[in-house]
Amino acid sequence: MTGESPGGADRQESTGATPESNEADGAGEPVALAGGRRTLLDELTNPPPPPPPPPPAETAERTPGIPVWSWFPVLVLLLLAFCGVQAVRPLPAPTLRLTAASSHTFAGEWPSLPWPTEGQAVLEAEGLGRIGASGAQRPVPIASVAKVMTAYVILRDHPIEEGGTGETVEVDRKAEEQYGSGLAAGESVVKVTAGQELSEYEALAAVMLPSANNVARLLARWDAGSEAAFVEKMNAAARELGMDDTTYTDPSGLEATTVSTASDQVRLGHAAMRIPVFAELAAKTRYTDVNGDVQRNVNGLLGSGEVVGIKTGSSTKAGGNLLFAAVREVGGTEQLVVGAVLGQHKAPILDTVLNRSGILLESGLGALLSQPVVRKGEAVGYVDDGLGGHTEVVATQDVRAIGWSGLKVSVSLDAPRGGLPHAAPAGSPVGVLTVGGDGSAVRVPVALGGHLSSPSFGAKLTRLG
């Protein structure tokens, strides 16, 4: 017996496995047949394992949302705070707005005036402007008209209260000597003695009325230490006033190198006449000096009509010259007119310039007109409360403009200096309507045409600015 099992070669050694289930230990792969091939049965019954799934994508962590209704209390608080702030914010300052025409033009042609046939001349109305001019405005000698600047500088730097006499001016030896030499040379001088004490007012009167050259020079030395230093101050004042065609070389005007134009002198005349003491001195016809002598004004136009100044000047080289002023009541307002006539050489030169200036002045005054611009009760503007509210403003009386034919004057509406109220009853005064400029302006109060109320809560709430 060989130990072979029955069946001989047809039996295989028992290995615990069959050809249909041959698998490698633990590998999960079928055992390959001889030649490295798998049978069709193996492919069908043992498919390869599926690939592993991809790793899950990373996602942001989600935060639980806040419900919309939870914001409601916050919104209510913010709204209440906004309303409170709007309610207590300072109100804007009310303003006046003009609705009437901003200007008025007088009908007719510009006045034609009787201008001198020689020299140069200018005529102006304070606050209204130039009525007219004649001749070339070129610098010419002005003689004693220069003393207007001397008096202007003295009063500017040494003001005198109305009714007062100012500082004390001691007469020096030079002023006494210049009286004697000036008298011999035919100059305008006033007797003074060294050591005398003049009031500033009397010294200026000597300069303005009898046109004392020696006292003009005395005042220059008293003020600035020397005549040359004072002349520098005169020229500086001229530049400040815009007198670009004027040059002063002495305080009396005796030197022919002291030159100016009619236009520049009228500019100075306006400025000087705004000083009350100067205007008072310019209008005086006489005064009694420290020696008891009566000194008369050389300006022969004073004392008649409406002439109130200002200063004459005459010499062989300068001819006859006059800076003059007059006041006429027009439409219930006093209107100042200032003019200058220079370079009148027809003999007698002083009489010539006085006569020609008088004719020109009277014609200029006659050209002044007064015309109605606004009637009483007429609406001229409104109060703007700054938040959309408007309250009408009316004139409290008739408003008239002063001027002459062809002239255009301005119209403005101005609030009080202290400002406008936020609330006031109808009829309350709230400002002034002004027609014309300084020196000629007609001013009429304006009042509320209706009740002025403070802005409503709704207006305060909806304001943006």
Secondary structure as GFF3:
##gff-version 3
##sequence-region A 1 465
A	DSSP	three_ten_helix	8	10	.	.	.	ID=ss1
A	DSSP	three_ten_helix	19	21	.	.	.	ID=ss2
A	DSSP	alpha_helix	40	45	.	.	.	ID=ss3
A	DSSP	three_ten_helix	68	71	.	.	.	ID=ss4
A	DSSP	alpha_helix	72	88	.	.	.	ID=ss5
A	DSSP	beta_strand	95	98	.	.	.	ID=ss6
A	DSSP	beta_strand	103	105	.	.	.	ID=ss7
A	DSSP	beta_strand	120	125	.	.	.	ID=ss8
A	DSSP	beta_strand	129	134	.	.	.	ID=ss9
A	DSSP	beta_strand	140	141	.	.	.	ID=ss10
A	DSSP	three_ten_helix	143	146	.	.	.	ID=ss11
A	DSSP	alpha_helix	147	157	.	.	.	ID=ss12
A	DSSP	beta_strand	168	170	.	.	.	ID=ss13
A	DSSP	alpha_helix	173	185	.	.	.	ID=ss14
A	DSSP	beta_strand	197	199	.	.	.	ID=ss15
A	DSSP	alpha_helix	200	208	.	.	.	ID=ss16
A	DSSP	alpha_helix	213	224	.	.	.	ID=ss17
A	DSSP	alpha_helix	227	240	.	.	.	ID=ss18
A	DSSP	beta_strand	259	260	.	.	.	ID=ss19
A	DSSP	alpha_helix	262	273	.	.	.	ID=ss20
A	DSSP	alpha_helix	276	283	.	.	.	ID=ss21
A	DSSP	beta_strand	286	288	.	.	.	ID=ss22
A	DSSP	beta_strand	294	296	.	.	.	ID=ss23
A	DSSP	beta_strand	307	315	.	.	.	ID=ss24
A	DSSP	beta_strand	319	330	.	.	.	ID=ss25
A	DSSP	beta_strand	333	344	.	.	.	ID=ss26
A	DSSP	alpha_helix	349	366	.	.	.	ID=ss27
A	DSSP	beta_strand	369	374	.	.	.	ID=ss28
A	DSSP	beta_strand	379	384	.	.	.	ID=ss29
A	DSSP	beta_strand	390	395	.	.	.	ID=ss30
A	DSSP	beta_strand	399	403	.	.	.	ID=ss31
A	DSSP	beta_strand	408	414	.	.	.	ID=ss32
A	DSSP	beta_strand	429	435	.	.	.	ID=ss33
A	DSSP	beta_strand	442	448	.	.	.	ID=ss34
A	DSSP	alpha_helix	457	462	.	.	.	ID=ss35
###
